[in-house]
Amino acid sequence: MTDRPLTRDHAAARVLEEHRDGVLTIDVSAIRANYRLLRGLVAGMCGAVVKADGYGLDAALVAGALFDDGCRCFFTAHLAEALALRPHLPAEAEIVVMHGPSPGMAHLFRQHGVVPVLNSRDQIAAWKAAAPGFPAWLQFDSGMTRFGLDAGEIDSLDLQGLSVRAVMSHLACADDPAHPANAAQLACFRRIRARFPGVPASLSASSGIFLGPEFHFDIVRPGAALYGVNPQPGRPNPLSPVIRLQGRVLQLREVPAGVAIGYGHTVRTTRATRLATVAVGYADGFLRSTGASGGAWAGDVWMKLLGRVSMDSIVLDATDAALSPGMLVDLIDHRHDADGAGAASGTIGYEILTSLGHRFARKLI
């Protein structure tokens, strides 16, 4: 079949895509390498959390790549996420919805072969009535106090006729190995697991994997670590960076000392300064809370953020950088990764990834 020639509109769209003001490069090979590293740390199954559209990077893309690397269990938060993902994975891939079934939605789980996590008595009763014999996970609260059945409820639960695929819980303080909550939750979950002999158990997400084998049980559920976020804050990150975020220089100008910059005039220049206005702002996920430690790289030169982040732009101190309008600068890369961008914004790498907007040209490597 002969390719159809590009129409004028298609050609214009291609040029526009190649010259967008922001570029998000996603390193799929790094995601796969991170999965292999995590899988190598555990004796049991290593799943993958792909909620929030794969932490903002495209759930279908991530899940497809990880399925090719042997992953067979994927976790979403919402049913809608699971249904959007289902057509992109073979039937043998298990998709688990951690929020469980909303009232009246059991038929969609059955129809599409999606597995719920049951977090309450009401969900258990509704699932048994609407989907008898269909598998479900059970979640118990071991100390997070967020989702799940109270551990003290086990003896009074009516599980007759329920096909329990796995039991799970979630660690609250796994990113702090010395926190006493880790040992307390482990002890609690061991008691829970003992009441379900032969049923697979899952306790650890990304950081929990690094607490040691006793926390692994049968299935681990890494999320942020797959996308390069450090699961051990304060320690060297064993995982590979996954994204590179670039913004285009829109304008360069020279100003003297004493000039106020941006909304609220929160910053004034302290010397003659060359300013670069770059086309990325909080509408793109470059958070307005980013402080003075934020900025961008122009080659090997770090350019400090000056003033407040606007919706569509930021201003950088480009005095020492070799820049011209139209060039791209690096806002997130291996030198200033999602964790670093999070720290500069008073948040965590998770929020940076899931906040990234859709105005970027997206490139895969």
C-alpha positions, 0 to 999 in steps of 0.5 A, spaced: 500 500 500 502 506 498 502 511 503 498 517 502 501 524 501 501 529 507 495 534 506 497 541 508 494 540 515 498 534 516 504 537 514 503 543 519 501 538 525 508 535 524 512 541 524 508 544 530 509 537 534 516 538 532 517 545 535 513 545 541 515 549 546 516 543 551 519 536 550 518 530 555 523 525 553 521 518 556 526 513 556 522 506 556 528 502 556 530 505 563 523 503 566 524 496 563 531 496 567 528 499 573 523 493 573 528 488 572 532 491 578 526 491 582 524 484 580 531 481 581 531 483 589 525 479 590 524 471 590 516 472 588 512 476 583 514 483 581 508 487 579 507 494 577 503 500 579 501 504 573 495 508 576 495 515 574 496 514 567 503 510 569 505 516 573 503 521 568 507 517 562 502 513 559 500 507 562 499 503 556 506 504 554 509 502 561 504 496 561 506 494 554 513 494 555 513 491 562 509 485 560 514 484 554 519 484 560 515 478 564 510 482 568 504 479 569 500 483 574 498 491 574 495 495 579 491 501 577 487 506 582 480 506 579 476 502 574 476 507 569 484 506 569 483 499 568 478 499 563 482 503 559 488 499 560 485 492 558 485 493 551 493 494 551 494 487 555 493 480 553 488 476 557 493 473 561 495 480 564 492 481 571 489 488 572 488 489 579 483 495 581 486 498 588 479 502 590 475 496 589 468 496 586 463 502 586 456 500 587 453 497 581 460 496 577 461 489 579 458 487 572 464 491 568 469 488 572 467 481 570 465 483 563 473 486 562 476 481 566 479 486 572 480 484 579 478 488 585 481 489 591 475 489 597 477 494 602 470 494 606 465 489 609 460 493 604 464 491 598 465 484 600 458 483 600 456 487 594 462 483 590 459 476 593 452 478 591 454 480 584 460 476 582 460 470 585 466 465 584 470 471 581 476 472 584 478 479 588 484 481 593 482 483 600 486 489 603 487 489 611 489 496 614 495 494 618 497 501 620 496 506 614 489 508 617 487 509 609 484 503 606 482 496 608 479 492 613 480 492 620 485 487 622 480 485 628 475 484 623 477 477 621 474 473 625 467 476 624 468 477 616 463 472 612 468 470 606 464 464 605 463 463 597 469 469 596 474 467 591 480 470 595 486 471 590 490 475 595 491 479 601 494 485 601 496 491 606 500 498 605 506 500 609 506 507 611 513 509 613 517 504 608 521 510 606 524 511 613 527 504 614 528 506 622 521 508 623 518 503 628 511 503 624 515 498 619 516 493 624 509 494 627 505 493 620 510 487 619 508 483 625 500 485 624 500 483 617 504 476 619 498 475 623 493 477 618 496 472 613 496 466 617 489 466 617 489 465 609 494 459 608 496 458 601 493 465 599 498 469 596 500 476 600 502 483 598 505 488 603 511 492 599 510 497 594 517 501 592 520 503 598 518 496 602 522 492 597 528 495 600 526 494 607 529 486 606 526 480 604 521 479 610 517 485 607 516 482 600 512 476 601 509 473 595 508 479 591 511 486 591 507 492 588 513 497 585 510 504 583 514 510 583 521 506 583 519 504 576 519 511 574 526 513 577 524 516 583 528 514 589 525 509 594 530 511 599 531 518 600 537 520 603 541 514 600 544 514 593 538 512 588 539 505 585 534 506 579 535 510 572 532 516 571 526 516 566 524 523 564 528 529 561 523 535 561 525 541 556 523 548 555 524 552 549 527 559 550 522 564 548 525 571 549 532 573 552 533 580 555 538 584 558 536 588 565 540 592 570 541 591 577 535 592 581 529 590 576 523 586 579 521 580 576 515 576 575 508 576 579 509 580 586 516 582 584 518 577 589 525 578 586 530 583 584 536 583 580 542 584 584 547 585 578 546 586 570 543 580 568 541 576 562 534 574 563 531 568 559 524 567 559 522 559 558 515 556 555 514 552 561 509 554 567 505 551 572 500 549 567 505 544 565 506 541 571 512 546 573 509 547 580 508 554 582 511 553 589 518 552 586 523 556 590 529 559 589 533 552 588 529 551 582 532 552 575 534 549 569 541 547 565 543 550 559 549 545 557 553 545 563 551 551 566 545 552 571 541 557 571 537 559 577 529 561 577 528 568 578 521 570 581 515 566 581 513 561 576 507 563 571 502 559 568 506 558 562 513 561 563 518 562 568 524 566 568 531 564 569 538 567 570 542 566 563 547 571 564 553 565 564 549 561 559 550 561 551 543 561 549 539 564 543 531 564 542 528 557 540 533 553 544 531 548 549 534 548 556 533 542 561 528 543 567 529 535 569 534 530 567 539 526 570 542 532 574 536 535 576 531 529 577 524 528 579 526 528 586 530 534 585 525 538 582 520 535 588 525 538 593 525 545 589 518 545 590 517 543 597 514 536 595 516 529 592 518 526 585 511 522 585 507 529 585 512 532 579 511 526 575 503 525 576 503 533 575 506 533 568 501 536 563 499 534 556 502 540 552 509 537 551 511 534 545 513 527 547 519 523 545 520 515 546 527 513 547 
